[in-house]
Every structure is written in structure tokens, then in C-alpha cells.
Amino acid sequence: MSDKPLATTEPTTLSDDYQGRRLVKSIRWWDGFILALSVPGFLFPSLGLTVLYLGALGAIIVWLVSVVMGALQNNIYAELATMMPNKSGGIGIYANEGLKRYTTFIGPLVTWGYWFAWSTVLSIFGLLVGDYMQAELWPKADPVLLPKVIGTVMLVGLWVFNIFGLRPGVWLSYVLGVLTMIPMLIVMFVPFLNGSFHSNNLLPLELPGHVAWLSWAGISLLLYWLYIAGWSAYGFECVATFAPEFTDTIKDTPRALRTSAIFSVLVYGLVPLGLVGALGQKGVQANVYTAFDPALKAILGNGLGTLVVIMVIASLVLSANVATMDGSRALWQMSKDRMTVTWLSHLNERGVPDTAMTLDLLVQTVLIWTIGSPQYILAAGNLGYILCHVCALVAFILLRRDQPASARPIRLGSAWVGIAGVLAVLNVLFIVVGGPQYGPQSLIYGVLILLVALLLYLYRILVQDRGVATQIAKP
């Protein structure tokens, strides 16, 4: 961004042209809220794991702390989004705008990490959809091969659906969003109303393995799961990715960010409590990735088993659908801002970043057929995602100092600069202390993923832009 103050009114064209094409302004804030309904579905692959390793109380604490941090961060991103109404791609792009004055390397790394983390939703949830369908409909089929086939078919189907524009994707989100909220609301409230919630299911309150809460082992374990939980509980920031496509970017973007944050705090606070209270810790631990299926049957009865599976699958497909839209726009804006190769800056005639979306499809299909484990895929992509939040929060602080005169249609109070600093430090702590707890392999994979971004960036400026080495040192 230039040091020259931005115009105080929203420009007529909110996105840069590419071959006469631009992102289409076709959604309102409530559409953004519906898109963010995909985020609670991220509990499906992670909630059971936290109960397995932390017990009921530890899992409830981790998810509540994580989602409150995500809500605070979302409020900060509302200011950044209205400062840069022509920028698609979300928080990685904001990080680049605040930090590129100091280095041009950070932007490509964190934005690529952001894209990869969102993109992995496709492979993770594709496998989970396959697991649910295989268990419910074809229990005798190969439990390894069939989920991969089903997941691949789902990814191709979402690509076909979204290639025709943002509006069809939003329509799909409305349909799936209704089905998604049914199981969430059931788990949040029904156990307390029909007597299926049992407080003794929350026992024991200590960490598994007799680990003391205040011991180094206990603290580092909590920090690790806060590191992993951020992949899910921060996810409603995806609303900022679609800022240029809101009809009134300045008003719609912060409304969508804030309403989705408030709703997510309710969901992440109540769902773990209701799920464990109805199913019990042992019941969750016996169904780590598919705990919602037996939990909903325990609440509603086994006779609704097929309906339950349909609702859960709808939630997973919704999350993958939003990931398709979010990740492709992050790549597109990266290319527009000279942070990665030019090929990804193509828009089709309907304003869709089709090349970026195709790359998403190919990479995630490869992950399904190679790694094939939701937990390992999640761990590999999480480093870049949490690091992206750190850099976006630092960018907020730097932009306040470096560009005080820039137009800020939403300007938070000065206390939020300190809050951003605390949040950034906590996220760094999650990476440094929590990240290695799972073992060095996932962090090594995360670093290798970021190195790919660096190589593509160097190729862009040194080959495609016919740059010279001095361009790297000074933007």
C-alpha cells in the first residue's frame, strides 16, 4: 500500500482487471455469514482427537479459548478488510501489505501457507465423507480404498459446481448450511432438554495418563492442541477473502466477519460440552473421526441413523465447498500481487479464478491418494496457517504506525493494538512450544510447503517478470 491516504469512499471498481475481467460483486453480508457456517464443520475431524488426548475438560477449554481468540482476531481483520477493499485472498494478503515495506519474502510464504491450509480442507473432508458413507452404506467395502474414491469424486464435483461463478457456490452453501446447522443445534441444545446429557460423562476431569495440569507436560500438551485447534476455530476469517465480491464491501465485510464470529463462539463453546455429555469420553474416543454419528444417534435414537449421516455429510461438503472458493481466491490475489507465478492470475468469463481452483483440485487429490490420513494432512498444513495469523496481526500493528493517515472506514480503539500484540505472541507460542509436540515430521512438512512458495516467488520475479536480484532486496 502507498503512504498516500486512501480515498474515503469506496472506489467504483474494487478489484484489478485481468484481460478485461474482474471478480463479480454479487453477495451481501448475510451470504458471507452463510459461507462461514462451514467453519463449525471443522470440529468433525478434530473434536474427537482433543477428547482422546485431553479428556472432556481439556477439550472444552481448548476449543473455547481458541474460538475466543479467533473472534478477537476477526474484529481486527474487519479494520484491515475495509482498508483494502480491492484485495481478495484474506489475511495473507493483509500480512503482505503490512510487511512488504520491510521484506518481500514474508508475503509469499504466509499467503501460500494460508492457501495450503484452506486447500487441505478438501482432502481431509473428502476422506471423512468417504468414511461416513462407507461405514453407513457399504460397511463391508474396503475401508481404505472406498473413502479415497468417494473423496475424489466429491472434489471433482465441487470443482465443476464452482467453475460457473460465486453465486452458485453461495446457493449450495444455503442448502447445505441448513442441513449443517441441524446436527450442530441438536448437539448444542437437545441433550440438555431431553435428558441425554449426563454430567458424569465429563469425568474424570484430569488429563489422560495422570498428567498434571500445571506440569510442563500438561501445559505443552494444551499448547499443542491450541496450535491444532486454530486450524478450525480461527476459520471464520474466510469471510474477508470475499471482500471485493460483497455488493457493499465497506459495510458488508465487517458485518459478516463479526456475526460469524459471535455465532462460532456459541457453537465452539456448546458443541464439545453437548457431544461429550451425551456420548461420554469413551464413546468419543472410540469414534475419533466420526463421533458425531453415534452422538446424534444417542440423542435422537438409532432410527434416524441415515438422516444423521446425511446431515453430517452435508456439513463436510459445505466446508469443502467454501474451501474451494477461499483457497482459489487466495492464490489468485497472490499472483495479482506478484507473489507467485502469473499462471494463477487467470479469471474465466464468470469471474472465477479457474486456474487456481484447478491447482487446488490436483494437489488435494494427490494428498488423498498419498498421505490418506486426515490428521497427518491437517498437521502438515497448520504451520503456514497459524504463521499467517501471526503476520496479519503484526501487519495490523505496523500499518497503524507506518500509515496513520490511511483511510480506515472502521478504526478500532488504540487498545486493539495491544490486543493484536498479545494474540500474535500467543500464536507464536503455540507454534514454538506446541508445534513440535506431535513430532518434528509435521513441522518439516510445513517448512517444505513454505519453501515451495519461496521458489515460485523467485521464479516469478527473476524469470516471469524479468527481474534482477536487487528487486528481491527492495520492493
Buried (B, 14 or more C-beta within 10 A) or exposed (E): BEEEEBEEEBEEEBBBEBEEBBBBBBBBBEBBBBBBBBBBBBBBBBBBBBBBBBBBBBBBBBBBBBBBBBBBBBBBBBBBBBBBBBBBBBBBBBBBBBBBBEEBBBBBBBBBBBBBBBBBBBBBBBBBBBBBBBBBEEEEBEEEEBBBBBBBEBBEEBBEBBBEBBBBBBEBBBEBBBBBBBBBBBBBEBBBEEEBBBEEBBEEEBBBEEBEBEEEEBBBBBBBBBBBBBBBBBBBBBBBBBBBBBEEBBBBBBBBBBBBBEBBBEBBBBBBBBBBBBBBBEBBBBBBBBBBBBBBBBBBEEEBBEBBBBBBBBBBBBBBBBBBBBBBBBBBBBBBBBBBBBEBBBBBEBBBBBBBBBBBBEBBBEBBEEBBEBBBBBBBBBBBBBBBBBBBBBBBBBBBEBBEEBBBBBEBEEEBBEBBBEBBEBBBBBBEBBBBBBEEEBBEBBEEBBEEBEEBBBBBBBEBEEBEEEBBEEE
